[in-house]
Amino acid sequence: LYEQIAHGYAQILLTFVFNVILFVRVLRQKRRVGQRLSSSKSWKLMIQLLGICCLLLVTNGGFFLIQLVQLLWDENFGIEASGWIYPISLCMPPAIAFVCLATLKKVRERFI
């Protein structure tokens, strides 16, 4: 149970919290220096950060939820879904690169 919470849900929660803190810090620093944060840069940053959070939640959230319910209540919960959720959770590390590449216009135009 400790591993589930410490390495599963805490990872998702901390990633979201620190991404929001990083974005707020960038906005405050730009405002303090007197520079304007261009809308394209801020959108790229927000899409990358939220994309990584959503990807982590989609790929690992279901897997951790099924394991937590199996540990606490019903050992047979999600047995059918585990067959396709576990491979999805393994796809997260290579998929992060594609989430970040989606916001880079020049790179995206090269590949498309």
Biopython code that builds the backbone (N, CA, C, O; Angstrom):
import numpy as np
from Bio.PDB.StructureBuilder import StructureBuilder

atoms = [
    (1, "LEU", "N", (0.817, -1.189, 0.000)),
    (1, "LEU", "CA", (0.000, 0.000, 0.000)),
    (1, "LEU", "C", (0.866, 1.261, 0.000)),
    (1, "LEU", "O", (0.556, 2.236, -0.684)),
    (2, "TYR", "N", (1.943, 1.231, 0.765)),
    (2, "TYR", "CA", (2.835, 2.384, 0.798)),
    (2, "TYR", "C", (3.422, 2.660, -0.573)),
    (2, "TYR", "O", (3.481, 3.811, -1.005)),
    (3, "GLU", "N", (3.863, 1.601, -1.270)),
    (3, "GLU", "CA", (4.446, 1.778, -2.598)),
    (3, "GLU", "C", (3.434, 2.359, -3.569)),
    (3, "GLU", "O", (3.776, 3.200, -4.400)),
    (4, "GLN", "N", (2.187, 1.911, -3.467)),
    (4, "GLN", "CA", (1.149, 2.433, -4.342)),
    (4, "GLN", "C", (0.984, 3.929, -4.164)),
    (4, "GLN", "O", (0.914, 4.681, -5.137)),
    (5, "ILE", "N", (0.925, 4.350, -2.919)),
    (5, "ILE", "CA", (0.700, 5.767, -2.646)),
    (5, "ILE", "C", (1.955, 6.578, -2.923)),
    (5, "ILE", "O", (1.878, 7.624, -3.568)),
    (6, "ALA", "N", (3.105, 6.122, -2.453)),
    (6, "ALA", "CA", (4.338, 6.894, -2.584)),
    (6, "ALA", "C", (4.853, 6.946, -4.016)),
    (6, "ALA", "O", (5.346, 7.984, -4.456)),
    (7, "HIS", "N", (4.747, 5.856, -4.738)),
    (7, "HIS", "CA", (5.321, 5.817, -6.082)),
    (7, "HIS", "C", (4.282, 5.962, -7.178)),
    (7, "HIS", "O", (4.634, 6.113, -8.348)),
    (8, "GLY", "N", (3.029, 5.919, -6.823)),
    (8, "GLY", "CA", (1.977, 6.028, -7.815)),
    (8, "GLY", "C", (1.269, 7.362, -7.758)),
    (8, "GLY", "O", (1.487, 8.228, -8.605)),
    (9, "TYR", "N", (0.426, 7.525, -6.763)),
    (9, "TYR", "CA", (-0.392, 8.727, -6.684)),
    (9, "TYR", "C", (0.425, 9.963, -6.338)),
    (9, "TYR", "O", (0.142, 11.048, -6.845)),
    (10, "ALA", "N", (1.414, 9.821, -5.499)),
    (10, "ALA", "CA", (2.246, 10.972, -5.150)),
    (10, "ALA", "C", (2.995, 11.483, -6.375)),
    (10, "ALA", "O", (3.181, 12.690, -6.524)),
    (11, "GLN", "N", (3.422, 10.592, -7.240)),
    (11, "GLN", "CA", (4.120, 11.000, -8.462)),
    (11, "GLN", "C", (3.203, 11.840, -9.349)),
    (11, "GLN", "O", (3.623, 12.873, -9.870)),
    (12, "ILE", "N", (1.978, 11.413, -9.520)),
    (12, "ILE", "CA", (1.032, 12.148, -10.353)),
    (12, "ILE", "C", (0.704, 13.499, -9.717)),
    (12, "ILE", "O", (0.697, 14.522, -10.401)),
    (13, "LEU", "N", (0.437, 13.505, -8.431)),
    (13, "LEU", "CA", (0.085, 14.736, -7.735)),
    (13, "LEU", "C", (1.246, 15.724, -7.711)),
    (13, "LEU", "O", (1.060, 16.910, -7.985)),
    (14, "LEU", "N", (2.434, 15.245, -7.386)),
    (14, "LEU", "CA", (3.593, 16.137, -7.330)),
    (14, "LEU", "C", (3.952, 16.697, -8.701)),
    (14, "LEU", "O", (4.353, 17.856, -8.805)),
    (15, "THR", "N", (3.817, 15.906, -9.738)),
    (15, "THR", "CA", (4.088, 16.402, -11.085)),
    (15, "THR", "C", (3.133, 17.540, -11.430)),
    (15, "THR", "O", (3.555, 18.561, -11.974)),
    (16, "PHE", "N", (1.869, 17.374, -11.121)),
    (16, "PHE", "CA", (0.894, 18.429, -11.394)),
    (16, "PHE", "C", (1.184, 19.680, -10.578)),
    (16, "PHE", "O", (1.188, 20.786, -11.119)),
    (17, "VAL", "N", (1.425, 19.519, -9.288)),
    (17, "VAL", "CA", (1.657, 20.666, -8.405)),
    (17, "VAL", "C", (2.917, 21.434, -8.820)),
    (17, "VAL", "O", (2.895, 22.662, -8.898)),
    (18, "PHE", "N", (4.011, 20.720, -9.086)),
    (18, "PHE", "CA", (5.242, 21.406, -9.454)),
    (18, "PHE", "C", (5.171, 22.041, -10.844)),
    (18, "PHE", "O", (5.833, 23.049, -11.088)),
    (19, "ASN", "N", (4.391, 21.479, -11.747)),
    (19, "ASN", "CA", (4.207, 22.119, -13.045)),
    (19, "ASN", "C", (3.436, 23.423, -12.917)),
    (19, "ASN", "O", (3.761, 24.405, -13.585)),
    (20, "VAL", "N", (2.419, 23.441, -12.067)),
    (20, "VAL", "CA", (1.674, 24.677, -11.835)),
    (20, "VAL", "C", (2.566, 25.710, -11.156)),
    (20, "VAL", "O", (2.538, 26.886, -11.519)),
    (21, "ILE", "N", (3.352, 25.283, -10.179)),
    (21, "ILE", "CA", (4.270, 26.201, -9.494)),
    (21, "ILE", "C", (5.297, 26.771, -10.461)),
    (21, "ILE", "O", (5.612, 27.959, -10.398)),
    (22, "LEU", "N", (5.820, 25.944, -11.350)),
    (22, "LEU", "CA", (6.791, 26.422, -12.332)),
    (22, "LEU", "C", (6.176, 27.451, -13.264)),
    (22, "LEU", "O", (6.809, 28.462, -13.567)),
    (23, "PHE", "N", (4.964, 27.214, -13.722)),
    (23, "PHE", "CA", (4.314, 28.172, -14.613)),
    (23, "PHE", "C", (4.047, 29.497, -13.896)),
    (23, "PHE", "O", (4.262, 30.562, -14.474)),
    (24, "VAL", "N", (3.585, 29.443, -12.658)),
    (24, "VAL", "CA", (3.347, 30.668, -11.884)),
    (24, "VAL", "C", (4.658, 31.411, -11.650)),
    (24, "VAL", "O", (4.693, 32.640, -11.716)),
    (25, "ARG", "N", (5.714, 30.691, -11.384)),
    (25, "ARG", "CA", (7.024, 31.327, -11.169)),
    (25, "ARG", "C", (7.505, 32.054, -12.419)),
    (25, "ARG", "O", (8.019, 33.169, -12.330)),
    (26, "VAL", "N", (7.342, 31.436, -13.568)),
    (26, "VAL", "CA", (7.740, 32.074, -14.826)),
    (26, "VAL", "C", (6.928, 33.341, -15.056)),
    (26, "VAL", "O", (7.478, 34.369, -15.451)),
    (27, "LEU", "N", (5.622, 33.271, -14.810)),
    (27, "LEU", "CA", (4.781, 34.458, -14.986)),
    (27, "LEU", "C", (5.168, 35.576, -14.027)),
    (27, "LEU", "O", (5.225, 36.738, -14.429)),
    (28, "ARG", "N", (5.433, 35.247, -12.776)),
    (28, "ARG", "CA", (5.818, 36.277, -11.801)),
    (28, "ARG", "C", (7.176, 36.875, -12.127)),
    (28, "ARG", "O", (7.366, 38.082, -11.977)),
    (29, "GLN", "N", (8.122, 36.060, -12.569)),
    (29, "GLN", "CA", (9.444, 36.578, -12.903)),
    (29, "GLN", "C", (9.378, 37.505, -14.103)),
    (29, "GLN", "O", (10.029, 38.550, -14.115)),
    (30, "LYS", "N", (8.601, 37.136, -15.111)),
    (30, "LYS", "CA", (8.457, 38.009, -16.280)),
    (30, "LYS", "C", (7.796, 39.321, -15.891)),
    (30, "LYS", "O", (8.177, 40.379, -16.392)),
    (31, "ARG", "N", (6.819, 39.266, -15.013)),
    (31, "ARG", "CA", (6.137, 40.486, -14.584)),
    (31, "ARG", "C", (7.074, 41.357, -13.758)),
    (31, "ARG", "O", (7.045, 42.582, -13.877)),
    (32, "ARG", "N", (7.912, 40.733, -12.914)),
    (32, "ARG", "CA", (8.836, 41.483, -12.073)),
    (32, "ARG", "C", (9.900, 42.185, -12.906)),
    (32, "ARG", "O", (10.256, 43.328, -12.620)),
    (33, "VAL", "N", (10.404, 41.520, -13.921)),
    (33, "VAL", "CA", (11.438, 42.097, -14.776)),
    (33, "VAL", "C", (10.836, 43.135, -15.711)),
    (33, "VAL", "O", (11.551, 44.002, -16.213)),
    (34, "GLY", "N", (9.543, 43.058, -15.950)),
    (34, "GLY", "CA", (8.893, 44.015, -16.826)),
    (34, "GLY", "C", (8.751, 43.513, -18.245)),
    (34, "GLY", "O", (8.335, 44.267, -19.124)),
    (35, "GLN", "N", (9.082, 42.275, -18.486)),
    (35, "GLN", "CA", (8.927, 41.709, -19.821)),
    (35, "GLN", "C", (7.543, 41.109, -19.954)),
    (35, "GLN", "O", (6.933, 40.648, -18.990)),
    (36, "ARG", "N", (7.083, 41.135, -21.173)),
    (36, "ARG", "CA", (5.814, 40.487, -21.441)),
    (36, "ARG", "C", (6.097, 39.071, -21.910)),
    (36, "ARG", "O", (7.010, 38.827, -22.699)),
    (37, "LEU", "N", (5.316, 38.172, -21.422)),
    (37, "LEU", "CA", (5.419, 36.785, -21.853)),
    (37, "LEU", "C", (4.548, 36.640, -23.086)),
    (37, "LEU", "O", (3.327, 36.779, -23.017)),
    (38, "SER", "N", (5.177, 36.361, -24.203)),
    (38, "SER", "CA", (4.399, 36.265, -25.436)),
    (38, "SER", "C", (3.401, 35.126, -25.324)),
    (38, "SER", "O", (3.643, 34.119, -24.658)),
    (39, "SER", "N", (2.291, 35.310, -25.984)),
    (39, "SER", "CA", (1.222, 34.319, -25.859)),
    (39, "SER", "C", (1.638, 32.971, -26.437)),
    (39, "SER", "O", (1.209, 31.932, -25.937)),
    (40, "SER", "N", (2.466, 32.970, -27.482)),
    (40, "SER", "CA", (2.871, 31.686, -28.063)),
    (40, "SER", "C", (3.781, 30.912, -27.104)),
    (40, "SER", "O", (3.670, 29.692, -26.988)),
    (41, "LYS", "N", (4.675, 31.621, -26.424)),
    (41, "LYS", "CA", (5.549, 30.937, -25.474)),
    (41, "LYS", "C", (4.770, 30.422, -24.276)),
    (41, "LYS", "O", (5.012, 29.310, -23.806)),
    (42, "SER", "N", (3.842, 31.217, -23.782)),
    (42, "SER", "CA", (3.078, 30.771, -22.623)),
    (42, "SER", "C", (2.169, 29.603, -22.986)),
    (42, "SER", "O", (1.994, 28.685, -22.184)),
    (43, "TRP", "N", (1.592, 29.626, -24.180)),
    (43, "TRP", "CA", (0.761, 28.503, -24.594)),
    (43, "TRP", "C", (1.583, 27.243, -24.778)),
    (43, "TRP", "O", (1.148, 26.155, -24.401)),
    (44, "LYS", "N", (2.779, 27.381, -25.359)),
    (44, "LYS", "CA", (3.651, 26.208, -25.513)),
    (44, "LYS", "C", (3.983, 25.600, -24.156)),
    (44, "LYS", "O", (3.919, 24.384, -23.974)),
    (45, "LEU", "N", (4.338, 26.458, -23.211)),
    (45, "LEU", "CA", (4.683, 25.993, -21.874)),
    (45, "LEU", "C", (3.495, 25.308, -21.209)),
    (45, "LEU", "O", (3.634, 24.225, -20.641)),
    (46, "MET", "N", (2.332, 25.940, -21.281)),
    (46, "MET", "CA", (1.146, 25.350, -20.651)),
    (46, "MET", "C", (0.762, 24.027, -21.309)),
    (46, "MET", "O", (0.415, 23.072, -20.614)),
    (47, "ILE", "N", (0.818, 23.958, -22.629)),
    (47, "ILE", "CA", (0.442, 22.724, -23.316)),
    (47, "ILE", "C", (1.422, 21.609, -22.982)),
    (47, "ILE", "O", (1.015, 20.466, -22.773)),
    (48, "GLN", "N", (2.714, 21.933, -22.931)),
    (48, "GLN", "CA", (3.695, 20.904, -22.581)),
    (48, "GLN", "C", (3.488, 20.406, -21.149)),
    (48, "GLN", "O", (3.481, 19.200, -20.906)),
    (49, "LEU", "N", (3.320, 21.325, -20.212)),
    (49, "LEU", "CA", (3.170, 20.928, -18.819)),
    (49, "LEU", "C", (1.870, 20.164, -18.585)),
    (49, "LEU", "O", (1.871, 19.119, -17.935)),
    (50, "LEU", "N", (0.783, 20.673, -19.105)),
    (50, "LEU", "CA", (-0.487, 19.984, -18.914)),
    (50, "LEU", "C", (-0.541, 18.685, -19.714)),
    (50, "LEU", "O", (-1.173, 17.718, -19.289)),
    (51, "GLY", "N", (0.118, 18.663, -20.865)),
    (51, "GLY", "CA", (0.177, 17.431, -21.645)),
    (51, "GLY", "C", (0.900, 16.326, -20.909)),
    (51, "GLY", "O", (0.466, 15.174, -20.925)),
    (52, "ILE", "N", (1.998, 16.667, -20.265)),
    (52, "ILE", "CA", (2.746, 15.670, -19.498)),
    (52, "ILE", "C", (1.934, 15.205, -18.296)),
    (52, "ILE", "O", (1.926, 14.015, -17.981)),
    (53, "CYS", "N", (1.251, 16.128, -17.621)),
    (53, "CYS", "CA", (0.408, 15.733, -16.478)),
    (53, "CYS", "C", (-0.725, 14.819, -16.925)),
    (53, "CYS", "O", (-0.983, 13.794, -16.293)),
    (54, "CYS", "N", (-1.394, 15.179, -17.996)),
    (54, "CYS", "CA", (-2.508, 14.352, -18.483)),
    (54, "CYS", "C", (-2.012, 12.999, -18.970)),
    (54, "CYS", "O", (-2.665, 11.979, -18.748)),
    (55, "LEU", "N", (-0.869, 12.985, -19.627)),
    (55, "LEU", "CA", (-0.306, 11.721, -20.088)),
    (55, "LEU", "C", (0.026, 10.813, -18.910)),
    (55, "LEU", "O", (-0.237, 9.611, -18.954)),
    (56, "LEU", "N", (0.592, 11.375, -17.881)),
    (56, "LEU", "CA", (0.907, 10.604, -16.683)),
    (56, "LEU", "C", (-0.365, 10.089, -16.014)),
    (56, "LEU", "O", (-0.414, 8.949, -15.552)),
    (57, "LEU", "N", (-1.380, 10.925, -15.968)),
    (57, "LEU", "CA", (-2.644, 10.511, -15.366)),
    (57, "LEU", "C", (-3.323, 9.423, -16.186)),
    (57, "LEU", "O", (-3.848, 8.464, -15.621)),
    (58, "VAL", "N", (-3.323, 9.556, -17.499)),
    (58, "VAL", "CA", (-3.981, 8.570, -18.357)),
    (58, "VAL", "C", (-3.236, 7.239, -18.352)),
    (58, "VAL", "O", (-3.851, 6.177, -18.251)),
    (59, "THR", "N", (-1.911, 7.299, -18.461)),
    (59, "THR", "CA", (-1.158, 6.051, -18.577)),
    (59, "THR", "C", (-0.980, 5.336, -17.252)),
    (59, "THR", "O", (-1.032, 4.107, -17.210)),
    (60, "ASN", "N", (-0.775, 6.065, -16.179)),
    (60, "ASN", "CA", (-0.518, 5.414, -14.892)),
    (60, "ASN", "C", (-1.683, 5.486, -13.918)),
    (60, "ASN", "O", (-1.763, 4.670, -12.999)),
    (61, "GLY", "N", (-2.579, 6.434, -14.094)),
    (61, "GLY", "CA", (-3.678, 6.609, -13.151)),
    (61, "GLY", "C", (-4.598, 5.408, -13.055)),
    (61, "GLY", "O", (-4.931, 4.964, -11.956)),
    (62, "GLY", "N", (-5.011, 4.880, -14.196)),
    (62, "GLY", "CA", (-5.894, 3.714, -14.178)),
    (62, "GLY", "C", (-5.233, 2.493, -13.585)),
    (62, "GLY", "O", (-5.849, 1.745, -12.826)),
    (63, "PHE", "N", (-3.976, 2.292, -13.935)),
    (63, "PHE", "CA", (-3.223, 1.149, -13.418)),
    (63, "PHE", "C", (-3.111, 1.217, -11.897)),
    (63, "PHE", "O", (-3.343, 0.224, -11.209)),
    (64, "PHE", "N", (-2.754, 2.392, -11.376)),
    (64, "PHE", "CA", (-2.625, 2.548, -9.923)),
    (64, "PHE", "C", (-3.974, 2.453, -9.225)),
    (64, "PHE", "O", (-4.060, 1.929, -8.115)),
    (65, "LEU", "N", (-5.022, 2.951, -9.857)),
    (65, "LEU", "CA", (-6.348, 2.867, -9.267)),
    (65, "LEU", "C", (-6.804, 1.418, -9.146)),
    (65, "LEU", "O", (-7.344, 1.025, -8.112)),
    (66, "ILE", "N", (-6.594, 0.627, -10.182)),
    (66, "ILE", "CA", (-6.971, -0.788, -10.133)),
    (66, "ILE", "C", (-6.181, -1.515, -9.042)),
    (66, "ILE", "O", (-6.745, -2.311, -8.291)),
    (67, "GLN", "N", (-4.894, -1.245, -8.956)),
    (67, "GLN", "CA", (-4.096, -1.909, -7.927)),
    (67, "GLN", "C", (-4.520, -1.505, -6.524)),
    (67, "GLN", "O", (-4.550, -2.344, -5.624)),
    (68, "LEU", "N", (-4.847, -0.240, -6.323)),
    (68, "LEU", "CA", (-5.277, 0.222, -5.005)),
    (68, "LEU", "C", (-6.595, -0.426, -4.594)),
    (68, "LEU", "O", (-6.740, -0.854, -3.449)),
    (69, "VAL", "N", (-7.548, -0.505, -5.505)),
    (69, "VAL", "CA", (-8.828, -1.140, -5.188)),
    (69, "VAL", "C", (-8.627, -2.625, -4.921)),
    (69, "VAL", "O", (-9.277, -3.184, -4.038)),
    (70, "GLN", "N", (-7.738, -3.273, -5.668)),
    (70, "GLN", "CA", (-7.456, -4.690, -5.422)),
    (70, "GLN", "C", (-6.826, -4.900, -4.052)),
    (70, "GLN", "O", (-7.112, -5.897, -3.389)),
    (71, "LEU", "N", (-5.980, -3.985, -3.621)),
    (71, "LEU", "CA", (-5.351, -4.118, -2.302)),
    (71, "LEU", "C", (-6.328, -3.873, -1.159)),
    (71, "LEU", "O", (-6.268, -4.549, -0.132)),
    (72, "LEU", "N", (-7.225, -2.910, -1.334)),
    (72, "LEU", "CA", (-8.074, -2.501, -0.225)),
    (72, "LEU", "C", (-9.421, -3.212, -0.163)),
    (72, "LEU", "O", (-9.892, -3.510, 0.935)),
    (73, "TRP", "N", (-10.055, -3.494, -1.291)),
    (73, "TRP", "CA", (-11.412, -4.016, -1.240)),
    (73, "TRP", "C", (-11.576, -5.374, -1.921)),
    (73, "TRP", "O", (-11.849, -6.371, -1.253)),
    (74, "ASP", "N", (-11.413, -5.421, -3.220)),
    (74, "ASP", "CA", (-11.776, -6.609, -3.982)),
    (74, "ASP", "C", (-10.595, -7.075, -4.823)),
    (74, "ASP", "O", (-10.103, -6.334, -5.673)),
    (75, "GLU", "N", (-10.145, -8.289, -4.587)),
    (75, "GLU", "CA", (-8.989, -8.815, -5.325)),
    (75, "GLU", "C", (-9.297, -9.061, -6.797)),
    (75, "GLU", "O", (-8.377, -9.131, -7.612)),
    (76, "ASN", "N", (-10.562, -9.193, -7.149)),
    (76, "ASN", "CA", (-10.945, -9.471, -8.527)),
    (76, "ASN", "C", (-11.300, -8.224, -9.321)),
    (76, "ASN", "O", (-11.700, -8.323, -10.481)),
    (77, "PHE", "N", (-11.161, -7.061, -8.714)),
    (77, "PHE", "CA", (-11.524, -5.817, -9.387)),
    (77, "PHE", "C", (-10.566, -5.520, -10.541)),
    (77, "PHE", "O", (-9.349, -5.526, -10.357)),
    (78, "GLY", "N", (-11.100, -5.268, -11.698)),
    (78, "GLY", "CA", (-10.314, -4.821, -12.845)),
    (78, "GLY", "C", (-9.408, -5.856, -13.466)),
    (78, "GLY", "O", (-8.445, -5.492, -14.140)),
    (79, "ILE", "N", (-9.676, -7.118, -13.269)),
    (79, "ILE", "CA", (-8.808, -8.148, -13.840)),
    (79, "ILE", "C", (-8.856, -8.107, -15.367)),
    (79, "ILE", "O", (-7.828, -8.254, -16.027)),
    (80, "GLU", "N", (-10.053, -7.905, -15.926)),
    (80, "GLU", "CA", (-10.172, -7.828, -17.381)),
    (80, "GLU", "C", (-9.468, -6.588, -17.931)),
    (80, "GLU", "O", (-8.802, -6.653, -18.964)),
    (81, "ALA", "N", (-9.617, -5.473, -17.243)),
    (81, "ALA", "CA", (-9.019, -4.218, -17.706)),
    (81, "ALA", "C", (-7.505, -4.200, -17.533)),
    (81, "ALA", "O", (-6.816, -3.478, -18.253)),
    (82, "SER", "N", (-6.983, -4.967, -16.608)),
    (82, "SER", "CA", (-5.536, -4.982, -16.374)),
    (82, "SER", "C", (-4.763, -5.456, -17.594)),
    (82, "SER", "O", (-3.612, -5.067, -17.792)),
    (83, "GLY", "N", (-5.383, -6.283, -18.402)),
    (83, "GLY", "CA", (-4.710, -6.800, -19.592)),
    (83, "GLY", "C", (-4.352, -5.727, -20.601)),
    (83, "GLY", "O", (-3.351, -5.861, -21.306)),
    (84, "TRP", "N", (-5.141, -4.667, -20.692)),
    (84, "TRP", "CA", (-4.814, -3.598, -21.631)),
    (84, "TRP", "C", (-4.344, -2.322, -20.953)),
    (84, "TRP", "O", (-3.754, -1.469, -21.616)),
    (85, "ILE", "N", (-4.582, -2.159, -19.665)),
    (85, "ILE", "CA", (-4.107, -0.958, -18.965)),
    (85, "ILE", "C", (-2.618, -1.054, -18.652)),
    (85, "ILE", "O", (-1.915, -0.046, -18.714)),
    (86, "TYR", "N", (-2.129, -2.228, -18.322)),
    (86, "TYR", "CA", (-0.702, -2.367, -18.010)),
    (86, "TYR", "C", (0.189, -2.012, -19.206)),
    (86, "TYR", "O", (1.160, -1.279, -19.018)),
    (87, "PRO", "N", (-0.087, -2.489, -20.423)),
    (87, "PRO", "CA", (0.754, -2.050, -21.558)),
    (87, "PRO", "C", (0.673, -0.557, -21.824)),
    (87, "PRO", "O", (1.652, 0.045, -22.266)),
    (88, "ILE", "N", (-0.482, 0.053, -21.561)),
    (88, "ILE", "CA", (-0.595, 1.506, -21.743)),
    (88, "ILE", "C", (0.317, 2.229, -20.760)),
    (88, "ILE", "O", (0.912, 3.249, -21.106)),
    (89, "SER", "N", (0.432, 1.718, -19.552)),
    (89, "SER", "CA", (1.291, 2.373, -18.561)),
    (89, "SER", "C", (2.760, 2.293, -18.954)),
    (89, "SER", "O", (3.556, 3.128, -18.522)),
    (90, "LEU", "N", (3.132, 1.318, -19.753)),
    (90, "LEU", "CA", (4.518, 1.219, -20.216)),
    (90, "LEU", "C", (4.822, 2.159, -21.378)),
    (90, "LEU", "O", (5.990, 2.363, -21.709)),
    (91, "CYS", "N", (3.811, 2.726, -21.994)),
    (91, "CYS", "CA", (3.992, 3.621, -23.141)),
    (91, "CYS", "C", (4.256, 5.062, -22.734)),
    (91, "CYS", "O", (4.511, 5.897, -23.602)),
    (92, "MET", "N", (4.206, 5.380, -21.464)),
    (92, "MET", "CA", (4.334, 6.762, -21.027)),
    (92, "MET", "C", (5.696, 7.389, -21.324)),
    (92, "MET", "O", (5.717, 8.499, -21.857)),
    (93, "PRO", "N", (6.831, 6.761, -21.019)),
    (93, "PRO", "CA", (8.104, 7.441, -21.262)),
    (93, "PRO", "C", (8.354, 7.839, -22.723)),
    (93, "PRO", "O", (8.769, 8.973, -22.961)),
    (94, "PRO", "N", (8.126, 6.969, -23.705)),
    (94, "PRO", "CA", (8.340, 7.439, -25.077)),
    (94, "PRO", "C", (7.280, 8.426, -25.544)),
    (94, "PRO", "O", (7.542, 9.222, -26.446)),
    (95, "ALA", "N", (6.109, 8.393, -24.963)),
    (95, "ALA", "CA", (5.046, 9.301, -25.391)),
    (95, "ALA", "C", (5.286, 10.732, -24.932)),
    (95, "ALA", "O", (4.738, 11.657, -25.532)),
    (96, "ILE", "N", (6.076, 10.948, -23.901)),
    (96, "ILE", "CA", (6.364, 12.303, -23.431)),
    (96, "ILE", "C", (7.060, 13.110, -24.525)),
    (96, "ILE", "O", (6.783, 14.298, -24.689)),
    (97, "ALA", "N", (7.945, 12.484, -25.260)),
    (97, "ALA", "CA", (8.633, 13.198, -26.340)),
    (97, "ALA", "C", (7.641, 13.691, -27.388)),
    (97, "ALA", "O", (7.789, 14.799, -27.904)),
    (98, "PHE", "N", (6.641, 12.892, -27.705)),
    (98, "PHE", "CA", (5.669, 13.299, -28.710)),
    (98, "PHE", "C", (4.753, 14.405, -28.204)),
    (98, "PHE", "O", (4.303, 15.242, -28.987)),
    (99, "VAL", "N", (4.473, 14.418, -26.911)),
    (99, "VAL", "CA", (3.675, 15.505, -26.343)),
    (99, "VAL", "C", (4.441, 16.821, -26.455)),
    (99, "VAL", "O", (3.858, 17.848, -26.802)),
    (100, "CYS", "N", (5.730, 16.797, -26.168)),
    (100, "CYS", "CA", (6.539, 18.012, -26.256)),
    (100, "CYS", "C", (6.765, 18.431, -27.711)),
    (100, "CYS", "O", (6.763, 19.624, -28.015)),
    (101, "LEU", "N", (6.956, 17.477, -28.601)),
    (101, "LEU", "CA", (7.157, 17.798, -30.012)),
    (101, "LEU", "C", (5.914, 18.405, -30.650)),
    (101, "LEU", "O", (6.018, 19.153, -31.622)),
    (102, "ALA", "N", (4.765, 18.096, -30.121)),
    (102, "ALA", "CA", (3.521, 18.628, -30.684)),
    (102, "ALA", "C", (3.435, 20.142, -30.559)),
    (102, "ALA", "O", (2.706, 20.776, -31.323)),
    (103, "THR", "N", (4.156, 20.734, -29.622)),
    (103, "THR", "CA", (4.101, 22.183, -29.429)),
    (103, "THR", "C", (5.190, 22.926, -30.189)),
    (103, "THR", "O", (5.157, 24.155, -30.251)),
    (104, "LEU", "N", (6.143, 22.226, -30.762)),
    (104, "LEU", "CA", (7.224, 22.868, -31.498)),
    (104, "LEU", "C", (6.862, 22.910, -32.980)),
    (104, "LEU", "O", (6.919, 21.897, -33.676)),
    (105, "LYS", "N", (6.493, 24.090, -33.445)),
    (105, "LYS", "CA", (5.939, 24.242, -34.788)),
    (105, "LYS", "C", (6.926, 23.856, -35.881)),
    (105, "LYS", "O", (6.558, 23.141, -36.814)),
    (106, "LYS", "N", (8.169, 24.315, -35.786)),
    (106, "LYS", "CA", (9.147, 24.021, -36.832)),
    (106, "LYS", "C", (9.461, 22.530, -36.929)),
    (106, "LYS", "O", (9.598, 21.987, -38.025)),
    (107, "VAL", "N", (9.572, 21.884, -35.797)),
    (107, "VAL", "CA", (9.850, 20.450, -35.790)),
    (107, "VAL", "C", (8.645, 19.677, -36.312)),
    (107, "VAL", "O", (8.795, 18.718, -37.070)),
    (108, "ARG", "N", (7.473, 20.089, -35.913)),
    (108, "ARG", "CA", (6.257, 19.428, -36.353)),
    (108, "ARG", "C", (6.091, 19.546, -37.873)),
    (108, "ARG", "O", (5.683, 18.585, -38.527)),
    (109, "GLU", "N", (6.402, 20.712, -38.433)),
    (109, "GLU", "CA", (6.289, 20.908, -39.878)),
    (109, "GLU", "C", (7.300, 20.043, -40.632)),
    (109, "GLU", "O", (7.020, 19.595, -41.744)),
    (110, "ARG", "N", (8.448, 19.809, -40.052)),
    (110, "ARG", "CA", (9.456, 18.971, -40.681)),
    (110, "ARG", "C", (9.000, 17.531, -40.841)),
    (110, "ARG", "O", (9.255, 16.895, -41.864)),
    (111, "PHE", "N", (8.318, 17.020, -39.808)),
    (111, "PHE", "CA", (7.898, 15.628, -39.829)),
    (111, "PHE", "C", (6.599, 15.403, -40.573)),
    (111, "PHE", "O", (6.330, 14.294, -41.034)),
    (112, "ILE", "N", (5.807, 16.421, -40.692)),
    (112, "ILE", "CA", (4.490, 16.255, -41.348)),
    (112, "ILE", "C", (4.533, 16.641, -42.778)),
    (112, "ILE", "O", (3.517, 16.561, -43.470)),
]
sb = StructureBuilder()
sb.init_structure("model")
sb.init_model(0)
sb.init_chain("A")
sb.init_seg("    ")
for serial, (resi, resn, name, xyz) in enumerate(atoms, 1):
    if name == "N":
        sb.init_residue(resn, " ", resi, " ")
    sb.init_atom(name, np.array(xyz, "f"), 0.0, 1.0, " ", f" {name:<3s}", serial, name[0])
structure = sb.get_structure()
